[in-house]
Amino acid sequence: MSKWNSPTAWSSLLDGSACPICVRGHPLDILETMGSAWLTMSEDAPMPGYVCLVSRVHAVELHDLSEAQAAAFMSDARQVARALSVATGAVKLNYEIHGNTLPHLHMHFFPRYPGDPFEGGAIEPRRVQQPVYAPGQFSDIRTRLLAALRSGRSFRTDGIGGA
């Protein structure tokens, strides 16, 4: 049953007073602290290279952020996307913002690969039953992602070339 059906529980998540991220002061599995957000990465993931960008400001919707906060969040999202593309060699990245169970603004990044279990369709994380990483693969992608993030903090905005 959704917490939407309990107005009290849902309200306390919306205002942040029962938000586990706000109560704890941060999300789990932080890989990197960025300008407006934390980047998280866990070995328990639906796709190799999956990461989540979690706003450091409690907001439910993207439009709840101020213009400056939204611009900073989207800038962080661009940096993550670029670094994730480099680190994983994905043929495509899927981006999702939901907040249906945890209404604290966060963006999911799903690298897509030829032959992935969801090729040609949407990612369905609940269908993933087994670990998605081969031995050593998580550590390798994590290391490459951190290196790409740290080397690409500033990059060209004309769409040509790298840092």
ZISULZI-V558637 format. One record per backbone hydrogen bond with DSSP energy under -1.0 kcal/mol. CO is the residue of the C=O (numbers start at 1). NH is the residue of the N-H. E is the energy in kcal/mol with one decimal. If there is no record, write none. Layout:
BEGIN
co = <CO	CO>
nh = <NH	NH>
e = <E	E>
END
This chain:
BEGIN
co = <2	3	6	7	8	9	10	11	12	19	20	21	29	32	36	37	38	39	39	40	43	47	51	52	53	54	59	61	62	66	67	68	69	70	71	72	73	74	75	76	77	78	79	80	81	82	83	84	85	92	94	96	102	105	107	108	109	110	112	112	113	116	118	124	125	134	136	137	138	139	140	141	142	143	144	145	146	147	148>
nh = <5	6	10	11	12	13	14	15	18	23	24	25	41	39	56	34	54	31	32	52	45	50	109	40	107	38	105	64	65	70	71	72	73	74	75	76	77	78	79	80	81	82	83	84	85	86	87	88	89	112	110	108	104	55	53	96	51	94	91	92	116	119	121	127	128	137	140	141	142	143	144	145	146	147	148	149	150	151	152>
e = <-1.6	-1.5	-3.0	-2.3	-2.0	-1.4	-2.7	-2.4	-2.7	-3.1	-2.1	-1.9	-2.3	-3.2	-2.9	-3.2	-3.2	-3.9	-1.6	-2.0	-1.6	-2.0	-2.6	-3.2	-2.6	-2.8	-3.3	-1.7	-1.5	-3.0	-2.4	-2.2	-2.5	-2.6	-2.0	-2.4	-2.4	-2.2	-2.1	-2.6	-2.7	-2.5	-2.4	-3.1	-2.2	-1.9	-2.9	-2.3	-2.0	-3.1	-3.0	-3.4	-2.5	-2.4	-2.8	-1.9	-1.5	-2.4	-2.1	-1.0	-2.1	-2.2	-2.5	-2.2	-1.4	-2.2	-1.9	-2.7	-2.8	-2.4	-2.4	-2.9	-2.5	-2.2	-2.5	-2.8	-2.6	-1.9	-1.3>
END
